[in-house]
Amino acid sequence: MNLVPVQAEFLLHVGELVKFATSLGWFVTGGELWRTPEQQALHVQAGRSKTMKSQHLKRLAIDLNFIGKGGHPCYSAAELEPIGTHWESLHPLNRWGGHFSTFKDVPHFERLES
């Protein structure tokens, strides 16, 4: 399967998400987009991820940093709920880590390829 069209649409949606969050008063900075299998294994070993099947390996996930007006990063799913909900409204295959049931990953935004 050629992932390039899916990756391109995903990145366009990331741009829309950043604009939306900015309109709500957040400063948004980038985190990880692509990971090698070796990097992913380190994240699993450190407990920052639970899977070796991460969408980061396919360039279909990004971790974003949301900074409030006071300059402090936010990791609260409740505070970022409108952003996560907006992300999921952009495409039916978009998922926000703040809605994951077992491992909450608030900075994480991903696209399933199908």
C-alpha positions as CSV (number, residue, x, y, z in Angstrom):
1,M,0.0,0.0,0.0
2,N,1.3,3.4,-0.9
3,L,1.1,5.5,2.2
4,V,2.2,8.8,0.6
5,P,-1.3,10.1,0.0
6,V,-2.4,9.2,3.5
7,Q,0.7,10.7,5.0
8,A,0.1,13.9,3.0
9,E,-3.5,14.2,4.1
10,F,-2.4,13.5,7.7
11,L,0.1,16.3,7.6
12,L,-2.5,18.7,6.2
13,H,-4.8,17.8,9.1
14,V,-1.9,18.4,11.5
15,G,-1.7,21.9,10.1
16,E,-5.4,22.5,10.6
17,L,-5.1,21.2,14.2
18,V,-2.3,23.6,15.0
19,K,-4.4,26.5,13.6
20,F,-7.4,25.4,15.6
21,A,-5.4,25.0,18.9
22,T,-3.8,28.4,18.3
23,S,-7.2,30.0,17.8
24,L,-8.1,28.7,21.3
25,G,-5.0,30.5,22.8
26,W,-2.5,27.6,22.9
27,F,1.1,27.8,21.7
28,V,1.8,24.6,19.8
29,T,5.3,23.2,19.3
30,G,6.3,20.0,17.5
31,G,7.4,16.8,19.0
32,E,8.1,13.5,17.3
33,L,6.6,12.6,13.9
34,W,8.7,9.7,12.6
35,R,10.5,7.1,14.6
36,T,12.8,4.3,13.6
37,P,12.1,0.8,14.9
38,E,15.1,1.3,17.2
39,Q,13.6,4.5,18.6
40,Q,10.2,2.9,19.1
41,A,11.8,0.0,21.0
42,L,13.5,2.5,23.4
43,H,10.1,4.2,23.9
44,V,8.5,0.8,24.8
45,Q,11.4,-0.1,27.1
46,A,11.0,3.2,28.9
47,G,7.2,2.8,29.2
48,R,6.4,5.8,27.0
49,S,4.7,3.5,24.5
50,K,3.0,0.1,24.7
51,T,3.5,-1.2,21.2
52,M,6.0,-1.8,18.4
53,K,3.1,-1.2,15.9
54,S,3.1,2.6,16.4
55,Q,1.8,4.8,13.7
56,H,5.0,6.9,14.2
57,L,6.8,4.1,12.3
58,K,4.6,5.0,9.3
59,R,4.8,8.8,9.6
60,L,1.1,8.7,10.6
61,A,1.4,10.0,14.1
62,I,2.8,13.1,15.8
63,D,3.3,14.2,19.3
64,L,2.5,17.9,19.9
65,N,3.3,20.2,22.8
66,F,0.5,22.5,24.0
67,I,1.8,25.5,26.0
68,G,-0.5,27.8,27.9
69,K,-0.3,31.5,28.2
70,G,1.8,31.1,31.4
71,G,4.4,29.2,29.5
72,H,3.7,25.8,31.0
73,P,3.1,22.7,29.0
74,C,-0.4,21.0,29.4
75,Y,-0.8,17.3,29.6
76,S,-4.4,17.4,30.8
77,A,-6.8,15.4,28.7
78,A,-9.7,17.4,30.1
79,E,-8.2,20.7,29.1
80,L,-7.2,19.5,25.7
81,E,-10.5,17.6,25.0
82,P,-11.7,20.3,22.5
83,I,-8.5,19.9,20.5
84,G,-8.7,16.1,20.6
85,T,-12.3,16.1,19.5
86,H,-11.6,18.5,16.7
87,W,-8.8,16.2,15.5
88,E,-11.1,13.3,15.4
89,S,-13.7,15.3,13.5
90,L,-11.3,16.0,10.6
91,H,-11.3,12.4,9.4
92,P,-13.0,9.1,10.7
93,L,-9.6,7.4,10.9
94,N,-8.0,10.2,13.1
95,R,-7.5,9.2,16.7
96,W,-6.3,11.2,19.7
97,G,-4.3,9.6,22.4
98,G,-6.3,11.4,25.1
99,H,-9.2,9.1,24.1
100,F,-7.2,5.9,24.3
101,S,-8.8,3.6,26.9
102,T,-5.8,1.9,28.5
103,F,-2.8,4.1,27.9
104,K,-3.6,7.8,27.8
105,D,-1.2,9.6,25.5
106,V,-2.5,13.2,25.5
107,P,0.1,14.8,23.2
108,H,-0.4,12.0,20.6
109,F,-2.4,12.4,17.3
110,E,-2.5,9.7,14.7
111,R,-4.2,8.5,11.5
112,L,-5.0,4.9,10.8
113,E,-4.3,4.0,7.2
114,S,-7.5,2.0,6.8
